[in-house]
Structures are given as structure tokens and as C-alpha cells.
């Protein structure tokens, strides 16, 4: 007997005893997992689902959590930016061994199931699941003081804006960028004029416009504003 199951957006044809690598499941090594998204059961009495075979399931044992082969992604931007970047990625996978194919009675098998990140595969629920729910219920109580701190923040910003310079006079600075600068604590031309290369690199990350400060000449413009 064989089965065709779907998990992590992929389809697999499996038999009892097969070893399979699937998208990461929320399970630990040694746990029993059950895949309920069965598209077909083959054998002496084949069944084809529409789209799934009702009350069917495929049970497996988790061997270990692994990572797939490393893939390299190279991005090059030509023309004005002239930048390049290399990224590496290893997909997180779960190695399982198929133990049983249930044509019927999967819902009564006694294996508690929870969906994985892809929404198709299922993994055995762990005893730690109940305490996690309790922690989520307690979270709003701990967040109450933080909400009060956030309410107080705009008042501090309003005081700082009282003696602030009009940063929109700098080339390329609009209302949105000025707001980001204020949130970062930059409100005057004197602060910008005193920036070091390390400050410029830090602000590039905050503003999400790498290299813009140097291209637009903010530091030189700020020095002219303070001297004038």
C-alpha cells in the first residue's frame, strides 16, 4: 500500500518504512506525527480524494530536525547604485520515517495533531502546549505599563520640537524623513554638522536610505546653516 500526501506545499508518494525530508514540523525527535492531508491511497482498494481522502492519514516518526543544502543568491544593482550583495540560505527541514498508512480511522488513532508553518503537515502535540496558552493569557497584564510609557513619549517629542530647526531645508528631506530624524533624537542643524562617519553609518540604517546623507551633502549644508 502507498499513499500520496501533501505537506509544506509539496506532494510525496510514500510507503511504510520510507524516510522523508519535509518542511519543518513543530515536533521533536522521537515524536509521532500524522499527516492528514492525504490525496490518494493506493493498493488493493485504491482511493482518490476530492481533494483529500476522508478519515485517512499517514503516521511517521520524527528522526531529527535538519537543514537543507546551502543556496547562494547573488544580487547586483547597476547604473546609479552600482552595488552587489551575496546571500546564503539553508532551509529548515524535518527528517521523518513513515511507520503506518491509515486508509480509515485516522481521526481515532489517538495521535493529537497540530498544523505546521505551511498549514498542511501535522505534528504530535507536546505536553508543553498547555503552559504556553497560560503565558499568552498573562501577557496583556505585563504589557499594561508599556502602553502608559508609549502614551508619555509624544509629550517628550513635543517639547523637543519647540526649539528644533526646520530640517526640511536640507536637500532631499521631506516631512517623512524629518519625522524619522526627530524620532532618532536629531532636531537641529548643529547635531547633523557634528556627525562622524560612525554616526552617518548608524543613521543610514535608521533612515533606510544608505548613502543618501553623503550624496545629498547634509553635513555640509548643516554647517552652512549653523555658520550663517
Backbone as a ProteinNet text record, in pm:
[ID]
protein_1_A
[PRIMARY]
XXXXXXXXXXXXXXXXXXXXXXXXXXXXXXXXXXXXXXXXXXXXXXXXXXXXXXXXXXXXXXXXXXXXXXXXXXXXXXXXXXXXXXXXXXXXXXXXXXXXXXXXXXXXXXXXXXXXXXXXXXXXXXXXXXXXXXXXXXXXXXXXXXXXXXXXXXXXXXXXXXXXXXXXXXXXXXXXXXXXXXXXXXXXXXXXXXXXXXXXXXXXXXXXXXXXXXXXXXXXXXXXXXXX
[TERTIARY]
85.2	0	88.8	46.8	118.6	17.6	67.8	-17.8	52	-30.1	20.9	-28.4	66.9	30.7	84.2	31.1	73	110.6	229.4	275.2	374.5	367.6	458.8	446.4	327.4	307.8	363.8	409.8	466.8	393.7	395.7	331.7	439.5	412.6	507.4	432.2	490.8	439.6	522.4	456.3	529	472.7	557.5	519.7	574.3	523.7	570.9	720	797	941.3	1021.8	955.6	1027.6	1077.7	1193.4	1247.3	1224.5	1175.2	1128.1	1177.3	1217.2	1251.9	1138.5	1075.6	962.9	991.9	908.1	919.6	909.1	980.7	994	858.8	847.4	728.7	756.6	651.5	664.5	665.3	773.7	786	931.8	955	1090	1125.3	1254.8	1299.6	1234.3	1180.8	1113.2	962.8	909.3	764.8	698.9	572.3	491.8	411.3	418.2	345.7	246.7	141.8	39.9	5	10.4	-25.1	-168.5	-257.9	-398.6	-437.2	-346.8	-379.1	-335.4	-413.3	-382.5	-464.3	-396.6	-463.9	-506.4	-434.8	-465.2	-412.1	-487.5	-444.2	-437.8	-323.1	-307.4	-292.8	-318.9	-309.1	-421.5	-467.6	-575.5	-707.9	-730.6	-854.8	-818.2	-776.7	-732.2	-844.1	-806.2	-899.7	-836.3	-914.5	-868.2	-951.6	-887.2	-958.2	-1010.8	-1106.5	-1161.3	-1177.1	-1074	-934.9	-860.5	-912.8	-841.6	-928.7	-862.8	-935.2	-980.2	-1110.4	-1164.1	-1123.5	-1092	-1058	-931.5	-848	-721.7	-606.1	-496.7	-380.2	-254.3	-142.5	-12.4	64.9	104.6	177.8	327.2	407.4	552.8	619.4	744.4	825.5	931.2	943.6	1042.4	1180.7	1272.4	1409.5	1493	1492.4	1566	1526.7	1561	1543.9	1674.9	1668.7	1789.4	1776.7	1883.5	1883.5	1917.5	1856.3	1881.9	2013.5	2048.6	2174.2	2172.1	2290.1	2301.4	2281.5	2198.9	2177.3	2233.4	2294.6	2356.4	2275	2244.6	2169.8	2255.8	2289.9	2375.1	2291.1	2292.4	2214.9	2310.4	2300.7	2383.7	2294.2	2315.5	2238.4	2331.3	2298.9	2383.6	2341.3	2400.7	2370	2405.4	2307.9	2332.1	2385.3	2330.4	2367.3	2498.3	2513.4	2635.9	2675.9	2585	2612.8	2587.8	2647.3	2625.1	2622.9	2549.4	2531.6	2511.6	2571.7	2558.5	2489.9	2387.6	2314	2318	2325	2318.1	2197.5	2138.5	2020.3	2019.8	1983.1	1964	1824.6	1740.6	1602.4	1595.7	1513.9	1495.3	1397.5	1438.1	1359.7	1345	1251.8	1233	1247.2	1332	1352.1	1260.1	1170.2	1073.9	1082.3	1037.6	1029	883.2	827	687.5	669.7	573.6	550.7	420.1	316.9	187.8	104.1	25.3	-68.8	-208.5	-291.3	-426.3	-526.5	-590.6	-694.6	-820.6	-843.6	-958.9	-917.2	-994.6	-972.1	-859.1	-812.9	-703.3	-743.5	-872.3	-919.4	-929.8	-931.8	-943.4	-811.3	-702.8	-574.6	-512	-559.2	-502.5	-384.2	-342.5	-230.8	-287.1	-255.8	-300.7	-217.9	-281.7	-212.6	-220.3	-114.1	-110.6	-48.6	-103.4	-53.3	84.8	167.6	299.6	288.5	402.8	400.7	334.2	341.3	283.2	133.6	77.4	-65.4	-114.6	-25.4	-68.3	-25.7	103.3	153.6	104.6	110.2	67.2	170.6	185.3	284.4	220.4	277.2	221	227.8	119.4	118.9	206	278.5	368.4	303.7	344	285.9	306.4	405.2	433.4	331.4	236.1	141	51	5.8	-85.4	-23.7	100.7	161.1	176.2	201.4	217.5	91.2	-26	-151.7	-166.7	-123.8	-133.2	-46.4	73.1	162.5	101.8	36	-26.3	-137.7	-210.8	-319.7	-266.4	-146.3	-89.6	-19	12.3	90.5	27.5	-105.8	-163.6	-142	-137.5	-116.3	21.2	121.9	258.5	277.3	195.5	210.6	144.5	62.9	-8.8	84.2	192.4	282.7	347.7	378.3	441.3	349.6	218.5	123.6	125.6	141.4	147.2	273.5	386	510.9	500	431.8	415.2	330.9	230.5	147.6	229.2	324.7	405.2	508.9	546.9	652.1	620.3	498.8	471	489.3	464	481.7	627.2	720.9	863.5	902.7	849.3	881.3	831.6	713.9	658.3	747.7	807.3	896.8	1022.9	1075	1197.2	1173.7	1049.5	1020.3	1011.9	993.9	977.7	1101.5	1222.2	1344.3	1414.6	1341.3	1403.3	1415.7	1516.2	1532.3	1442	1417.8	1338.5	1431	1437.5	1529.5	1488.6	1369.3	1324.8	1401.2	1479.4	1562.1	1680.5	1711.6	1819.3	1771.3	1861.1	1826.9	1779.7	1663.9	1611.8	1536.4	1519.2	1448.5	1305.8	1211	1070.3	1010.5	879.6	814.6	839.6	839.2	858.2	998.8	1101.1	1238.8	1262.5	1202	1217.9	1160.4	1047	985.9	1077.3	1140.1	1232.6	1353.5	1403.4	1516.5	1478.3	1358.7	1313.3	1301	1246.8	1233.1	1368.6	1473	1608.2	1679.1	1610.8	1670	1745.7	1737.6	1806.7	1706.5	1727.5	1631.5	1696.8	1829.8	1896.3	2003.7	2037.8	2144.7	2280.4	2296	2423.3	2453.9	2350.2	2371.8	2420.7	2358.6	2397	2537.6	2571.8	2704	2815.7	2783.5	2884.9	2890	2816.3	2815.4	2953	2990.5	3112.7	3075.3	3174.3	3142.2	3062.3	3088.2	3011.9	2867.1	2845.3	2708.9	2634.2	2704.7	2641.7	2598.9	2684.3	2651.5	2530.9	2524.5	2411.8	2281.7	2287.5	2167.2	2121.5	2215	2177.3	2085.7	2117.8	2035.6	1899.4	1895.9	1769.3	1677.2	1734.4	1654	1625.5	1696.4	1678.6	1710.7	1801.4	1847.7	1999.8	2061	2205.1	2275.1	2369.1	2447.1	2381.5	2257	2186.8	2244.6	2287.3	2340.3	2460.9	2549.2	2669.2	2634.7	2543.9	2507.4	2444.4	2355.7	2285.6	2369	2476.4	2561.6	2496.3	2428.7	2358.7	2453.9	2569.5	2661.6	2711.8	2750.2	2798.7	2688.5	2564.7	2453.8	2425.5	2432.6	2405.3	2510.8	2638.1	2742.6	2716.6	2673.2	2642.2	2527.5	2426.1	2311.5	2355.2	2442.3	2484	2576.3	2662.1	2752.9	2679.8	2576.5	2500.3	2409.3
-119.4	0	124.5	225	351.9	464.8	582.3	699.9	820.5	915.5	1043.8	1150	1212.8	1313.3	1449.9	1551.1	1688.1	1757.3	1816.7	1892.8	1997.7	2114.7	2222.1	2265.2	2246.9	2287.1	2188	2070.9	1970.7	1837.8	1755	1623.9	1515	1408.9	1299	1165.8	1072.1	935.5	852.1	790	721.7	582.7	497.6	364.9	348	248	222.1	189.2	257.6	237.5	341.7	424.7	528.2	637.1	695.7	811.5	934.6	1041.6	1157.6	1285.9	1383.4	1517.3	1611.3	1674.5	1764.3	1900.1	1998.7	2130.6	2116.3	2201.8	2187	2174.1	2073.1	2049.4	2088.4	2126	2162.4	2035.2	1959.2	1833	1808.3	1724.2	1689.7	1549.2	1516.9	1383.3	1279.1	1172.6	1067.1	1083.1	1202.5	1224.2	1149.8	1116	1057.3	1168.3	1175.4	1278.3	1211.1	1284.2	1230.4	1333.9	1294.9	1381	1347.8	1442.8	1420.1	1464.4	1537.9	1585.1	1477.9	1370.4	1256.5	1269	1277	1296.9	1164.4	1055.2	927.4	813.3	704	578.1	474.9	408.6	308.3	168.9	68.1	-70	-153.8	-251.7	-339.9	-265.3	-164.8	-86	61.4	108.9	248.6	348.2	460.9	569.8	700.7	780.8	911.8	1018.4	1112.4	1215.5	1326.3	1404.2	1516.7	1638.2	1707.8	1682.8	1583.4	1554.5	1463.3	1341.9	1233.7	1112.6	1128.2	1125	1146.5	1034.2	1074.1	981.4	900.4	947.4	879.1	959.3	891	959.3	877.9	946.5	881.5	916	814	835.8	814	892.4	882.8	916.8	879.4	910.1	1013.5	1117.7	1222.1	1169.3	1171.6	1127.2	1242.3	1357.3	1475	1597.5	1715	1841.8	1871.6	1896.8	1916	2042.6	2074.2	2186	2134.4	2193.9	2154.4	2210.2	2180.1	2231.1	2382.6	2442.4	2587.9	2638.6	2740.9	2804.1	2946	2989.1	3121.6	3208.8	3329.7	3426.2	3551.4	3584.6	3699.8	3808.7	3928.1	4041.1	4154	4203.8	4315.9	4426.1	4547	4663.1	4752.6	4772.5	4851.9	4998.9	5072.5	5213.6	5297.6	5368.9	5470.7	5412.9	5300.1	5246.3	5166.8	5085.4	5007.1	4932.5	4847.2	4770.2	4622.4	4536.6	4393.4	4329.5	4218.8	4154.6	4004.2	3925	3779.8	3730.1	3647.4	3592	3439.7	3376.9	3231.8	3191.4	3075.7	3029.5	2877.4	2824.5	2680.5	2657.8	2588.9	2566	2468.9	2501.4	2412.1	2300.4	2176.5	2059	1964.5	1870.9	1766.4	1630.6	1545.4	1410.8	1313.9	1245.3	1154.5	1017.1	915	779.3	736.4	697.6	657.1	524.5	521.4	399.9	329.9	405.1	341.7	428.5	363.8	431.9	387.7	482.8	451.8	492.4	392.1	421.8	472.7	429.2	473.2	483.8	561.2	569.4	659.5	749.3	837.9	931.7	970.2	1060.7	994.8	859.6	785.7	719	761.4	694.5	729.3	835.4	876	968.4	1001.7	1094.5	1235.6	1318.9	1457.6	1533.2	1617.4	1682.4	1833.5	1900.5	2047	2083.4	2184.8	2220.7	2281.3	2255.7	2319	2454.7	2522.3	2657.4	2666.8	2560.5	2565.6	2544.1	2490.8	2472.7	2340.1	2249.2	2122.1	2005.4	1996.6	1885.6	1895.4	1785.1	1786.3	1717.8	1761.7	1703.7	1677.2	1583.5	1547.8	1664.6	1686.8	1793.7	1753	1847.5	1818	1860.4	1801.5	1838.4	1984.6	2049.7	2189.5	2284.2	2231.5	2318.4	2391.7	2324.1	2386.8	2505.8	2497.1	2613.3	2732.6	2708.5	2819.1	2903.8	2837.2	2912	2998.9	2946	3022.8	3147.5	3136.5	3251.1	3358.9	3317.4	3414.8	3490.5	3421.7	3486.3	3590.8	3565.6	3658.7	3776.3	3765.5	3868.7	4007.3	4023.6	4158.3	4232.8	4159.3	4226.6	4290.2	4220.8	4272.7	4388.8	4394.1	4498.6	4630	4628.5	4749.2	4866.8	4849.2	4963	5015.8	4925.5	4970.1	5064	5035.4	5121.2	5261.9	5271.5	5403.3	5478.1	5403.9	5467.5	5522.8	5447.1	5493	5619.6	5628.4	5748.9	5870.1	5849.5	5960.5	6006.2	5920.7	5952.9	6073.4	6085.7	6201.7	6335.1	6340	6464.3	6508	6411.1	6443.2	6494	6432.5	6474.6	6615.6	6650	6782.7	6889.6	6860.1	6956	6976.3	6866.2	6875.8	6955.6	6946.2	7016.5	7167	7211.3	7354.5	7432.7	7380.5	7450.3	7385.8	7309.8	7236.1	7323.2	7290.6	7357.5	7292.3	7364.5	7310.7	7225.4	7096.7	7006.8	6985.6	7025.6	7011.8	7104.3	7197.6	7285	7210.3	7092	7011.1	6943.8	6927.3	6865.7	6722.5	6689.8	6553.2	6519.6	6614	6586.9	6639.1	6548.8	6584.3	6562.4	6577.2	6558.1	6419.5	6316.2	6179.8	6160.8	6206.1	6192.3	6279.8	6397	6483.6	6417.2	6347.8	6278.4	6168.3	6093.5	5987.8	6045.5	6159.6	6223.4	6266.6	6322.8	6364.9	6244.3	6132.3	6012.6	5958.6	5983.8	5939.3	6039.9	6150.5	6249	6359.7	6367.5	6470.9	6581	6700.1	6809.4	6939.2	6947.8	7073.5	7050.1	7159.9	7154.4	7129.2	7179	7162.6	7014.8	6937.1	6793.7	6725.5	6760.6	6699	6742.1	6869.9	6920.5	6850.1	6796.6	6731	6579.3	6526.2	6381.4	6329.9	6215.8	6144.5	6036.4	5975	5865.1	5753.3	5726.4	5622.8	5666.6	5796.6	5847.1	5836.2	5866.4	5859.9	5717	5619.5	5479	5435.6	5482.1	5445.8	5507.2	5632	5698.2	5638.9	5589.9	5521.7	5403.7	5329.2	5213.3	5257.5	5364.3	5411.4	5465.4	5541.8	5606.3	5514.1	5402	5305.7	5367.4	5464.2	5524.6	5527.3	5414	5403.8	5492.3	5574.2	5660.7	5793.1	5813.5	5936.6	6058.6	6040.7	6154.4	6214	6127	6174.4	6228.2	6160.9	6206.6	6345.7	6367.5	6495.8	6603.7	6563.1	6660.7	6725.6	6644.9	6701.9	6768.4	6706.9	6762.2	6899.1	6914.1	7043.2	7148.3	7106.9	7202.8	7245.2	7149	7181.2	7276.7	7259.2	7350.7	7490.6	7503.4	7635.9	7701.9	7620.7	7673.9	7724.5	7648.9	7690.4	7810.5	7819.7	7933	8058.6	8034.7	8152.2	8206.2
0	0	0	-75.9	-76.1	-61.3	-32.5	-17.8	-78.9	-124.2	-172.2	-74.2	-4.2	96	54.2	116.9	88.1	217.5	221.1	337.2	291.4	349.3	312.1	167.3	105.7	-33.2	-134.2	-88.9	-179.1	-161.2	-265.9	-261.9	-258.4	-182.2	-168.2	-181.1	-256.1	-263.1	-165.8	-67.1	40.1	63.8	119.3	166.4	307.1	376.7	511.8	509.2	595.3	601.8	527	445.1	370.1	463.8	429.3	501.1	415.7	476.5	401.4	466	382.7	429.8	392.7	491.4	467.7	529.5	495.5	557.1	709.2	781.8	926.7	996.4	1084.1	1164.7	1309.6	1380.6	1522.1	1605.7	1598	1671	1704.4	1804.6	1847.6	1801.6	1802.9	1765	1854.8	1792	1866.7	1872.6	1838.2	1839.4	1723.1	1741.8	1634.6	1568.3	1436.9	1362.9	1269.2	1236.1	1145.5	1040.2	914.5	802	760.6	777.3	745.9	605.7	537.9	403.4	302.5	294.4	207.5	79.2	-34.9	-163.2	-227	-196.1	-259.5	-174.6	-174	-112.9	-224.5	-242.9	-347.3	-288.5	-370.7	-323.7	-379.8	-302	-347.5	-363.6	-277.3	-285.4	-292.2	-409.7	-421.8	-394.9	-336.9	-309.4	-354.5	-423.8	-470.3	-402.6	-337.5	-264	-352.4	-295.7	-371.4	-278.6	-238	-279.4	-190.3	-66.7	22.7	51	92.3	131.2	275.8	296.7	431.1	526.2	649.3	757.5	729.4	634.5	605.5	664.6	690.1	745.1	726.3	735.2	726	852.9	927.4	1051.8	1028.9	1101	1085.5	1218.2	1228.8	1347.7	1310.8	1391.4	1366.4	1404.1	1307.2	1332.3	1388	1317.8	1364.9	1284.3	1338.3	1268	1195.2	1063.9	983.8	901	826.1	732.3	592.9	491.5	354.6	304.6	179.3	122	110.1	118.3	113.3	-29.4	-44.2	-174	-169.4	-278.2	-286.6	-381	-335.1	-415.5	-432.4	-556.7	-585.3	-651	-591.3	-643.1	-679.6	-802.3	-845.7	-900.9	-851	-897.2	-978.6	-1102.7	-1190.3	-1189.5	-1282.1	-1303.8	-1180.9	-1129.6	-1028.9	-897.3	-855.1	-724.2	-730.2	-832.6	-851.7	-724.3	-676.1	-555.9	-583.8	-504.1	-517.8	-379.8	-370.5	-241.2	-262.8	-176.1	-182.6	-55.9	-74.9	38.4	33.3	150.1	160.3	243.9	209.6	283.7	291.5	409.4	427.6	484.9	409.3	450.1	567.5	666.8	781.3	743.5	769	731.5	850.3	836.9	937.3	867.5	922.6	868.1	942.5	867.1	928.7	861.7	934.3	880.7	884.3	769.4	760.4	833.6	927	1006.1	969.8	929.7	903.1	810.7	725.6	636.4	676	719	765.3	658.7	596.4	496.9	564.7	690.3	768.2	914.1	988.7	1132.2	1174.5	1086.6	1125.3	1237.6	1236.2	1341.2	1476.4	1480.6	1606.7	1644.8	1579.8	1602.5	1735.8	1800.1	1928.2	1916.2	1794.1	1774.3	1764.5	1862.9	1858.8	1756.4	1679.1	1568.4	1580.1	1529.1	1521	1388.7	1319.8	1187.4	1196.9	1094.7	1089.5	1023.6	999.5	944.9	810.7	727.1	593.6	595.5	704.6	712.5	658.9	615.9	561	649.7	681	761.1	903.4	976.7	1115.7	1201.2	1323.6	1414.2	1548.1	1622.6	1752.3	1847.3	1922.7	2021.7	2139.3	2197.5	2308.5	2439.4	2553	2682.3	2716.1	2653.8	2686.1	2625.8	2546	2476.8	2575.6	2682.6	2777.7	2849.7	2903	2968.6	2875.7	2744.9	2651.5	2644.1	2645.3	2640.6	2764.3	2879.8	3004	2997.3	2937.9	2926.7	2838.5	2728.5	2638.4	2708.9	2796.7	2868.3	2966.4	3023	3119.6	3054.4	2924.9	2856.6	2862	2839	2840	2971	3087.6	3215.1	3221.6	3169	3173.4	3077.1	2970.3	2869.9	2910.3	3015.2	3054.2	3085	3163.6	3189.7	3063.3	2965.6	2841.5	2764.9	2768.2	2698.6	2756.6	2889.3	2952.6	2911.3	2897.1	2856.3	2715.2	2625.2	2487.6	2481.9	2570.5	2572.8	2616.6	2705	2755.1	2653.4	2558.5	2463	2376	2318.1	2233.8	2305.2	2438.5	2512.7	2511.4	2527.4	2523.3	2386.3	2281.4	2145.3	2119.4	2177	2155.9	2217.8	2334.2	2398.1	2314.4	2257.1	2177.7	2050.7	1994	1869.8	1889.4	2013.3	2037.6	1994.4	2017.7	1978.9	1861.5	1782.1	1671.9	1548	1465.4	1335.9	1232.6	1124.3	1013.2	926.8	955.9	884.8	739	703.9	564.6	470.9	527.9	444.6	383.3	437.8	381.5	253.4	159.8	31.7	50.4	-6.5	-1	125.8	218.5	343.3	332.8	341.8	341.5	479	493.1	623.6	683	597.1	649.1	705.7	631.6	680.2	803.4	803.8	920.2	1044.9	1027.9	1141.8	1193.2	1101	1142.3	1216.3	1168.8	1235.8	1376.9	1391.1	1523.2	1616.2	1563.6	1646.2	1690.1	1607.2	1641.9	1732.7	1767.5	1857.7	1787	1653.9	1575.9	1543.4	1600	1580.9	1534.1	1534.2	1497.6	1392	1320.4	1220.8	1289.2	1411.4	1481.8	1506.7	1536.5	1558.7	1430.5	1318	1190.1	1150.7	1175.7	1138.5	1215.8	1333	1416.5	1396.2	1299.6	1276.1	1235.4	1289.8	1249.8	1147.6	1080.7	988	1054.6	1184.2	1254.1	1271	1300.7	1314	1181.8	1072.4	939.2	908.4	939.1	913.3	996	1122.3	1208.2	1157.6	1113.1	1063.7	931.5	849.4	724.6	754.3	860.7	896.8	947.6	1026.8	1084.1	975	880.5	776.1	658.7	650.4	539.8	404.3	401.2	275.6	278.1	254.4	265.9	163.4	211.5	123.4	91.5	131.8	95.5	165.4	288.4	364.8	293.2	243.7	174.6	36	-35.2	-169.6	-166.7	-69.5	-61.9	7.7	76.2	144	263.4	347	462.2	560.5	583.8	684.4	640.1	513.3	461.9	468.6	429.1	434.8	577.9	672.5	812.1	867.2	826.5	872.1	821.2	694.3	639.7	715.2	753.9	826.7	965.1	1032.1	1167.2	1163.2	1058.3	1046.3	1002.4	920.5	871.5	978.5
[MASK]
++++++++++++++++++++++++++++++++++++++++++++++++++++++++++++++++++++++++++++++++++++++++++++++++++++++++++++++++++++++++++++++++++++++++++++++++++++++++++++++++++++++++++++++++++++++++++++++++++++++++++++++++++++++++++++++++++++

